[in-house]
Structure formats: C-alpha cells, structure tokens
Amino acid sequence: MTLGGVQIWFAIMLAMAGILMLAAIASRQLFYLVAAVCLAGTSAQLGMTDPEWFGSLQLSPNPFSHLCFAVIALQGGIVATVLLTGGRLATMRTGVRTLGQGRVAALFLLLFCSTAAPMGFLQLQKYARFAAEAIVDASLLALNCATLVALAMLLPRSWLEGVKGRLNSILARSKRLPWLAALWVLAVTLFLNLVAFDRLPRTDEVHYLFQAKTFALGHLYALAPGGGVDGALQPGTLMFVDGKMFSMFPPGWPAALALGVALGVPFLVNPLIAALTVPVSHAFASRWASPRLATLITLLLVVSPWFLGMGASMFSHPLTLLLTLSAWLLMLTEGRRRPLAWFAAGCLLGWLFLTRPVDGLMIGVLTGFWALTRVDLKAVAGWTSMLVYSAGCAAAGSLIFFYNLALTGDALQTPINLYFDSVWHRGANRLGFGSDIGSPNNWGGLDIWPGHNPLEALIAAQFNLKALNVELLGWSVGSLILLYVHLLWGRLTRADWCMLAVIAATVGVYALYWFNGAFDIGPRYWFILLWPSIFLSARGLQTCSGLFGNAGIADFRERIAVLSVLLTAAALLSFLPWRATGRYWGARGAHSVYREFVAHRPAENALFFVKGGRPDYANAFALNSPDLTGPIFLRDQGDAVNAQVMARYSGRRAYMISSSDLRAGKQPIRLR
C-alpha cells in the first residue's frame, strides 16, 4: 500500500466517521456514535484486505494494520457496550428465539461460508494461515452483524416517523424511476471509467479492443505482417494463423464495441449498455413479477458495485446481461406479435452465444424450457412460436461457425481453443474433468492443481461465492444476506425457482471449466447470475417485512428500509471507492504513459520498440491500428530481431522507448 492509494482513502473514511462522532456529541444520540464506529471499523476491515487476487486479510504487523486493528477494537468495544446495556441484550435474545435459533445459526453459517475461502492457501499449503484467517473472518462477521443489530435498535424515532407512510408512495412511483436510475448508472459508470479505469483496456480488454478495431475497419481479421514482426506484436494472447492476425475471443462483444471505436469513444459503450439494462430490467420485472418488486430490483441493481464496476469496464459481460433481459422481455409478448417477438428473442440469445458461448447455450436452453410452459403445444400457434424462437437462436448463433471457418480454417475450431491447443496441449480448454484439462503449470496459482477435478471445481465455486458475497452489494454483513433470509424464511414462488434454476445452472456449468474469473471485477464468469441474485435479494426485502412484523418489532418496515439505505450508503461511500482505488486504478500494470506520449507528439509513421515485459507492452499495443498504419508499438526482442523488423519497414524511423524513461522525462532513443 502506498500513501497515494488505499491509505488516503482510509484517511477520508476516518474523517467522515469523525463528522458522525461530532453529530453524536451534538445530538447526544448513541445512534451516531455506533454509525461512526461502523463506518470506521468496516473501512478498517477493508483496509486490511488485499484488494487484488484472492482478497485475503493482511494480518502481518505494520503501522497501518496496527491502526486498522485499533479502529476495529474500538468498534467492538462500543458495540458491545451498547448491546450489553439498556436491556438490549434481552431484546436481542427474544428476537433470536422468535425467528428461530436454528435458522439464525444457519444464516450465520451461510454468511461465514460465503466469507472465508481457502483459494490461494491450498496450493502453497498454508493451512494454518487459512485457519487463522477463517477465525478472524468469523469474528469480523459477528462484529458486523452485532453492529447492524445495534443500529437497528438505535434508529432515531424522527427518521422512522419520516419514512412511515412514504414507503408505499416511493414503491408506487415506477414510471420515472427506471429512467432516472439509468441516468444515475450512466453517470457513475462513466465517472468510474474516466477516473478509476482511466479509459484504459487491460488484459482481455486489450484483445477485445483490437478485434473491435479490426471490425470497425470492415474486416474479420487483420493481415499479419509476418517474419519477426509477428512476435514483436504479441501482447499476450493475440493469434497469428496463416497470415491472419486476430483476437482469440468470440466476435459478439467486439462487434458491439466496434461501434464505439468507429465513433472514437469505445470507453462509452459499456456505460451506455449498463444504463440501458436498467429500464429493460424494470420492464421485465414489472410484467413478469410485479411493479413493486420491479422497483426494489431496480433500486438494488443500480447500487450494486459489481454492476457498476463491470459497466465501467470494456469486458463483454454487461452485454450478456442486456441481451438476456431483452430476450426475456420479448418472450413475454402475447397475441399476434408473439412469433416475431420470439424470433427476435432467439436472435438476441444467438448474439449472446456469439459473445459468451457457454452463457448463450445455457440461457438459450433454460429460456427454451421456460417458453414451453408459456405455449399450448396442442395448438399450431404453440409449435410455431417454439420453432421461430429456435430459428432465431440458430440464425444468429450459427454465425460462429462461419467466423471460425474464416479465422481458423475449421468451422468447429474456435480461436480460443486453438490458442490453448497450441501453447499447452490439445483439448486443454475443454469443459469437463480430467488430468489433461487446464494449465500445466497452475497459471500462477489461479489454476489450483494440474488438471481439473470435482474438488478443484468446488473450491473455485466457493471462491466465486465469496466474491459474489463481497461484490454484489458491498454490504459489510455480506451482500447475500437478503437472499439467504429469503431462502431460510421466505415462501418460494415459481419465479423464485426460475431464478434459482439460472443460478444452479451457472454454478454447475462453470464448475466444469478449469478456470474462474473472480480476480478482476467480481466473479465475472458468474455475471449472468447477477440479476437472479438481485431478484432474490429484493424478494428477501419482502420476506424481511413479513418476518420481523410477525416477530412484533415496532416499525419493522421502516427499520428495514432505513438499514438498507445505510448499508448501501456505506457501500457507495466506502466499499466502491476502496475497490476503485485498490483494484481498478492501475490494475495489471495499466497506465496511460504511452497514450499521453502519442497525444503530445506529432503524428508520424515511426516504429517504437518498447522495453519491458508484456503487461507493460499491452498498454502500448492498445494504441496500434490493426492495419498497422500510423505509429507501430512493438516489443523489444533484442538487436537482431529488431533489425529484422526495421528492415521490414525500411522507410520508417525507429525508436527505443520505455514507460519508465517517459515518466522520467527522457525522450525516446533514436535507432534509425
């Protein structure tokens, strides 16, 4: 950690907590005191957490961790004092007995299993280290739950009176809500993109952007220059096959991103997609469930750090959610327009298949089963609807075979499988279990053991569950608490079971894949279950209303509403800035040094050999045009290979360049 990053964020959080302390002194209300230590303590817990990779606690002693421990101890002392006085402990015991001790214990166990993860400890055989972290995780979870109970008991009466009578009117105002919420999402995601992500692609995004640039030029692939130039243009996973140069990823997302490239604003595409997802989500939920539930879903969706963070990126996942919800909305069409609407829905899910094939196949099949329950198969109209839906899926999805044929020469060979076949071994990237699946070298600990087996799948799934519990809402007590409350105490409807089916299918299918993507922006391989999780969390809010009402708690609906707002406010003020500072900014070595260099240098068709590793070179490669017009940034591969490249482009000047030199104010070294 540096003074310019997480520590500055933590200082701001302590300052905000100090303001709440002053409010406690001025008003003489314990609520503000507990709120202050809650904000400071949960921020300290985040400060002790590694913001990247496995998200483990940093328990080694240092001045910053000592400060965090002190703040957490203060939180524990004040919360314990509050609960042990004024008869509050007896009230809490009565509430637990009323709710059911077994179910309350089950809720805590579910939250704990969604908090502590052995991923990252097993390969290094640090079992004692994991046991220590699990104990600390359980203690912090208990402290956060106790803090939430104390806040619930101490809520100012004026707040509850102010909320009373307004909840129904708030939930009923649904016409303007989705559009206002969409504007909010656009503003936040664009702000994150400009400030935290700095409009920079990273890792997979670099390759998505390259393919989008290729499509914007009107080509399926770029022409590889050949010779030593191919190796000098390799940022990581770029494909060079039979004189063709292309990304290994599917074409669905680059096709959408290409529009932004053509307009010169590729960074704006995902914020717009995320914003458009909001009214589509609201319209679907209103028609499929109820307007009131749609309002709750919308309010939870637009404050999800996972949804906002992904919407600020250049990943493909926001498009998958929009395509899915749009298709589901079309599937609700009845009457004479149904065949056309269902065909369009099939086309959208075919596009989903072109974007993320596993998601497309899974959602397409599940949607097909749902469609069977909505038609009368004894009538011609029912069969017609199913046929046009299937035709739409096939019409769009089958384009992948033509794309594969054009790029790899084999309609059944995808670029990504061809890549792993060539760098590892044949069949390494397939679904299933086996000793020959996945990375042969553990891929830096991201693939736990060689091969893929059910135990590894279980560990990876539990790590994704932890990431989901952290990222979905950013709540200190666990983002899945409302979902778990609904599963333990609620009455499951047919819609609930449908959402659980999507979640189960997603978890089950991706258990067959050797890798998980929970190291960038949440459990991104599970992104398709974001909406079902939000749906069940909204149902959890409804369950809480009935649950605590039956427990005889006064103003229960108002207390739940205010607590939800407080947890969300803490997530937006503390968790999201922490995530943006610790993970999004400069992630994977992303920086704008080369972009700024190009912006302040007169345009020239020069060669720039970049010193440094591939992560640094990816920042420069992202500036290349696929047709290699304009300046070309290449990897420095030594004098001999560089000479071959310069001979290939004999008419261009050549320079040696590095980000460290540019930061130091040094000019590129002229080679020719």
N, C-alpha and C positions, 0 to 999 in steps of 0.2 A: 504494500500500500504506500502511496506517496501523498505528500501534503496537498497535492493538487487534485486529488481524486476523492476517495471514499472518506478521508478524514475531514475534508472541508464540508462534505455532505453531512457528516455526523455532527460537526460543529453547528451547522444550521438547524439540525433537528433538536440539539440541546437548547439552542436559543428559543425555538418555538415552544419547547417544554417549559423554559423559563417564563415565557409570557403566560402560560397556563398557571404556573406557580403564583405569579403576581395576581392573576384573577382569583385564585383560591384565597389568597390573603385578603384581597379587597372585598370579596363576597362572603368570606368565611364559610365556604361550602366545600365539603370533602370531595365532591364530585370532581372539581377542577384539579385538586391535588392528585387524585387517582388517575385522571386523564393525563396529567403531566408526566407522572412516572410511567404510565402505559406507553406514551409516545417515546419517551427517552429510553425505556427498557427494551421495547421491541426493536427500536432502531439500533440499540447496542447489540441485540442478538443478530441483527443483520450485519452489523459491522464486524462481528466475529465469524461471519460465514464467508467462505470462499465464493466470490461472485461468479466464478467460472467453473467449468468442467463438472466436478461431482458435487459441488455445493456443500462440502464438509465443513465442520466447525474448526476454526483455527484456535486450538486450545493452548498452544505453546506460549509461555510467558513473554510479554514485551510491554512497553509502556502503554501502547494503545489497547491491548487486550486487558491490561490491569484496569484501565479506565472503564472499559465495557463491563467487566465483572463488577466493578463498584456500582455502576448505574443499575445493573440487574439486581444486585443485592439490595439497593435502595428500593427498587420496585417491589421486591419480595417482602421487605420489612414493612412498608407502608400498607400493601395489600393485606398482609397477614393481620396487622393491627386493626384495620378496618373490619375485616370479616370476623375477628375474634371479639369484637365489642358491639354493643348496641343490640344484642340478640340476633345478629345477622347469621351467625353460625347455625343456630337452631332453625332459622328460616330456611337456610340452605339445605339442611338435613331433611326438613319436611318436604321441600321441593323435590329432592332426590327420591325420597320414598314414594311420593305421589307419581313421579314419572316412571318409577321402576328402577330399582338399584341395578338389576341385571342389564337393562337396556342402556342405562347411563354408563356402566362399566364397558359395555360393548362399544358405545360411541367413542369413549376414550381410547380403547384398544384399536379401533379402526383408524382414528386420527394418528395414533402413535405409529402404526404400521405404514401410514402414509407420510411419515416424517423422517424416520431413520432408515437409511438404505445402505446395504453392505457393498454396493457397487463402488469400485475404487479401492477397497480394502482387501478384497479376496485375492486378487492377482498378486499383490505384494505380501499376502499372508500376514496382514496386520490385524489379527483377530482381537487382541487386547485393546488396540486403538479403537476399533469399531465398537467394542463393548462399552468403553468409556464414553464414546460419542452417543451411543444409544441411551445411556443413563442420563447424560446431560440433556439430550433431546426430550426425554420423558419429563424431566424436571422443568424444563422451559415450557413445554406444552401445558403441564399442570399449572404453572405460574400464569400463563396467558389465559387459561380458562378461568382461573380464580379471579384474575383482573377483570375479565368480562362480566363475571357474576357481580363483583363489587360495583362496577359501573352501572349495571342494570338496577341494583338496589338504590344507588345514589342519584339516579337521574333527577334533575330539578323538576319539581312539580309544574313550574311555569312552562317548561318545554313540553311536557306531556299534555298539558291543557291546550297548548298552542297547536299540537298535532291532532288532537282529538277533533273529530268532525271534518277534518280536511283530507283524511286518507281516501275516503270514497270519491271525493271530487278529483283528487290527484290521479287516482287509478282510472277514473272515467274519462279523463281528458286524453284521448288517444289519437285524435286526428292530427294535431300538430306535433305530438311527441316524437314520432319516428323521424320526421324531417329535422326537427331541432337537434335530436340525438345524432343524426347523420352529420350535421354541421359540426357538432362537438367532436365526433370521431375524426372528421377530415382535419379539423384544426389541430387536434392532439397528435395524430399520426404524422401530419406534415411537420409539426414542430419537432417531434422526435427524429424524423428523418433528416431535417436540416441541422439540428443541434447535436443529437446523440450519435446518429449514424453518419452524419456529415455527407449525405448523398453518395456514400461510397459503397460499392459492391464488395463482398468478401466471400471467400471460399466458393461454395456452389454458385453464389450470385454472380461471380465473375464470368462463369461459363454460361449462365442463363443470359447475361447481357451480351456476350459475344454472339450467341446464336440469334438473339433478337436483332442485333445489328446486321447480321447476315440476312435475316428475313426482310428487314427494312430495305436492304439493297435489292430485294427481289430474287434472292437465291436461296436454295435449300442448304447449300454448303458453300464454303469459301474454297478457293483453289490454293492448295498447299504449295509454297514456293519450292520445296524440295531441297536436297542437299543438307548442309549443316544448318540451314535456316530453320528447318522444322524443329530441331532440338532447341534452338535458341528462342523459339516462340512458345515453349511449353511452360505454362504457369502451374500445371498440376495434373489435370485430367483431360486436356484437350486431345481430340482424336485426329490422327493422320492416317488415312486409309486410301490407297490407290489414288494419290494425288488430290484427295479431298481433305479439308480441314473443318472440323465441326465439334460441337459440344456433345458429350455423351448422354445428356439428359433428354427426356421426351420433348416433343415440339409444342405441346399445348400452351404452356406458360410463355415461352419465348414469342409465340405468335401474338399473344396479348401485349406483351412488353414491347414488341416491335412498334406498336402504335405510339407509345411514349417516346421511343427512340426517334421515330420519324418526326415528331414534334419537338424534339430536343429536351424532353422532360421525362426521362424514364423513371426518375425517382417519384414522380407524381402518380404513377399508375396504381400502385397498391393502396395508397391513401384514398384514392377515389373508389377503388373496389371495396375497401373496408367500409367506407361511408355508404355506398350503395347497398351493401349487405344489410344494413340496419333496417330500412323500410321494407326490404324483401322479407327479412326475418319477422318483422312485426305483422306484415300482411299474412304470412303463412300461419303464424301462431294464432292470430285473431280468428281466422277461418277454421283452422284445424282444432283449436282448443277453445279459447275464449278471449275476448278483448282485454279483460282484466289480467289474465295470465300473460298475454302478449305484452302488456305494459311492464309487468315485473321482469319478463325475459329481456325486454329492451333496456330497462334500467340496469340490470346486471351485466348484460353484454357490453354496453358501451363504457363500463368502468373496469372491464377485465384487462389487467396488464398484459396478459397473453395475447388477447385480441388486438390491443393497441400496439404492442411491440411488433407483432407479426405484420400488422397493417403498415408499419413504418419501414419495413424491410423490402428487399427485392426477391424474397422467396416466393415459391409457387403456391403456398398453402392458402393465402387469402382467396385466391381464385377458386380453389376447390370448394371452399365453403359457400361462396356466392353461387357457383354452378349447382351445387347440391340443393340449396334452399330455393333457388329459382325453379329448378326442376320439380321439387316437391310442391311448390305453389301452383305450378301449371297442372300438376296431377290432381288438384282439387277441382279442376274445371269440369262442369257437367253440361249435359244437353248437346246441342248440335255442334258446338265448338270443341267438344272433347277430343275427337280424333286428331284435329290439328294441334291442339294444346299438348296432347300426349306425345305426338310425333316430335314437337319442339322440345319437350322434356327429355325424350330419348336422345335427341341431338346434343342437348346440354350435358347429359351424362356420358355421351360418347366423347365430348370435349374433355370431360373430367378424366376419362380413360386415357386421352392423349396427353393429359397433364401429369397425372399420377396413376399409372395403370392399375396398381393394387387397389387404390381407393375407388377408381372408376368401376372395376369389376365387382368389388364388394358392395358399393352403394347401388350399382345398377341391378344386381341380383336382389338385394333387400327391397329396393323400390318395386321391383317386379312382383315380389311376393305380396307387398302391400297393395299393389294395383289389382291383384287377383281378388282381394277382399272388397274391392270397390266396383266390380263389374258383375254382370249376370252372364255367366258362361253358357247359359241355356239359350241365350239370345245372340243373334248375329252381331248386334252392336257391341256386345261384350268382347267377342273374339276380334272384332275389327279394332277396338281400342287397344287390346293387347298386341295385336300384330303391328299397328302403326308405332306403338311405343318401342317394340323390339326393332322395327325397321329404322327408327330414329337413332337408337343406340348403335346399330350396325353401320348405318350410313356414315356417322361421324367417327366412330371408333375404328372402323376398318381402314381409315386413312393411315393408321400407324404402320400397316403392312407395306403400303406404298412408300412411306417415309423410310422404313427400314431397308427396303429394296434399293432405294436411291442412295442411301448412305453406306450401308454395309454390304450390299450385293445379295442379301438374303432376307426375304420378307419376314422370316421368323427370328432373325437375329437382331436383337436391339443393340444400339450403340453402347449402352452401359454394360450389358453382358459381354459384349465383345471386348470392351476395355478390360474388365476383370479377368476374362479368359486369357488375355494377352499378358497382363502384368503379374497374375498369380497362376491360376491353372483353370482348365475348362470346368465350367459349372460352379465356380466359386461363389457366384452371386445369386444362385437359385434359392427358392423357398424350400424349407424342409429341414430335417435333421440329418447329420452325417459328419464324419471326421474330415471330409474334404470340402466343407462349406465354410465360407468366410475367409478372413485374413489368415495367412500362415504365420504371421508374426505379432498377433494380438493388436496390431494397429495402435501402438502407443497406449495400450490399456483400455481402449474403447471397445475392443472385442475381447471378452474376458479370457477365454481359453481357445486354443486351436479347435476348429470345427464348430459345430453348433448342436446343442443337446437341450432336452427339456429343462434341466436345471438352470442352464445359462439363460434360457428364454424366460424362466420365472424370475430370475434376478434382474434381468433387463426390464421386464414388465413392472417389477416393484420399483425400480429406479424411475421409470416413466411415471408411475403413480405418485411418487414423491414430487417429481417436477410438476405434475398436474396440481397437486395439493398446494404447492407454492405459488404457481404462476396464474392459476385460473382467476382468482380474485385478489390475491396478495394479502389475505387476511392473516393476522398473527395467530389466530386459533386454528388455522387450516382452511383452505379455500373450499374443501369438500364437506365442511361441517353441515351445511344445509342439505346437501344431497344425502348424507348419511342419516340425518334426522328423518328425512322423508322415508328412507328405506326401513328404518327401525320403527317408526311410529305412524307413518302415513298409510293411507289406503291407495294401493297402486291401481291406476286406471289402465285402460287399453293403450292410451297414449304413452303412459309411463313405461309400459312393457315394450313398446316400439322403440323408445329411446334407449332402454336397457339392451335391446337386441342390437342396436347400432354400436353401443359401447362394447358389448361382448364380442361382436364380430370383429371390431377394430383391434381389440386386445388379442383375440385369438389368431387372427390372420397375421398380425405383425409379430406374434410370438414365433412364427415360422421363419422370420427373417433374422439373419445373423447380427444385424447392427441396429442400434436405436439412435434416434436423433435428438436426445434430450440435452444437448450440450450447447445449443445456440440460443433459440428463443423458445423455451419451454419444450415439452415433449412433442416436437413438430411432426413426427411420424403418426402421432395420435391426433393431429389437429382436427380431423374430421369429427372427433367426438366432443369438440369444444361446445358446439350448440346443444347436443343432448345433455351435456353436463350442466350447462346454464339452464336448460329447460327443467331438469330435475332439481336444481337449486332453487329455482322460482317456485316449484311445487313444494320444496322444503319450507319456504316462507309461508305458504298457505297452511302447511301442516303445523308449523310453529304456532300460528294464530289459534288453531283449534286445540292444540296440545296444552299450551300454557293457560288458555282460557278455562279448560277443564281442571287445571291444577289450582284454580282460584287465585291466580296472580292478578293484582289490580292493574288496569290499564295495559294489559298484556300486548294488544296490537300496537299501541303507541310505543311501548318499550322496544318491541322487536324492530319497528320502523326506525326509531332513533338509533338503536345499537347498530343496525345495518348501515345507516348513514355514517356513523362514527367510524366503523371498521373500514368502510370504503374511503372515507376522507383520509384515514391514516395510510391506506394503501396508495392513494394518489399522491399524498404529500411526502411519504417516507419510502415505501417499497419501490414505486416506479422510478423515482429519481435515483435510488440506490442501484437498481437494476441498470438504468441508463448509464450511470457513472461507472459502475464496476464491470459491466459486461458489454454493453452496446458500443460505448465510446472506445475506439481503437481496438476492437475485438479482432483476434487473429492477426495482429500486426497491421490492421488497416490504417492508412494515413493518406493525407491529401498533398503530400510534398510534390509528387510528380505532376499532379493536376495543376497545382499553383505554378510550377515551373513552366508548363506549357502555356498557361494563361498569360504569363508575363513575358513570353518570348515570341518574337516574330515567327510566323508560320514558315516552316522550311521542311523539305523532304529529307531530313537527316536520319542517320542511324544512331541510336543511343543504346550502348551496351550497359546494362545495369549490373553493378556489383552487389553481391548479397545473395541470400537464399531465395527459394521460390515464394515463400509468403510475402517477402518484400517486393519481389518482381511482379507478383499478381497486381499490386497497386499500379504499376506502370503498364502492364499488359492490358488492363482495362481501358486504357486510352487508345489502343490500336484500333484501326479500322480493319474489318475482315478482308477487304480487298488490298490492304497494305498501301494505301495511298496516304499522303501526309507523313508525319514523323512515325518511325517504327521503333518501338522499345523491345530490345532483345536481351536475353540472359547472357551475361559474360561467361564464356566457356573456355577461356584461355586464348592465348595469342594465335595459335594455329587455327582453331575453329573460327575465331573472329575474323581472321584473314580470309577464310573461305566465304564468309558472309559478306564481307566488304567487296570481295571480287564479284559476288553475285549481284551487288548493287554498286557497280563501279562509278556511277555518276553521282553518288550521294556523299555528302560529308559524313564523318563518323566521329562519335564522341564516347568517352567513358564517363559514366555518371553513377552517383550513389545518393541515397536519401540522406545519409549522414553528412556527406560533403555539402549538399544543398542546404541542410539545416545550419551548417557552419558558415554559410555564405560563400562557399567556394564555387567556382564556375566549372562546368564540365571540361574534361581534358580532351583536347582535340587529337584525334588519331589520324585523321586524313583531311 
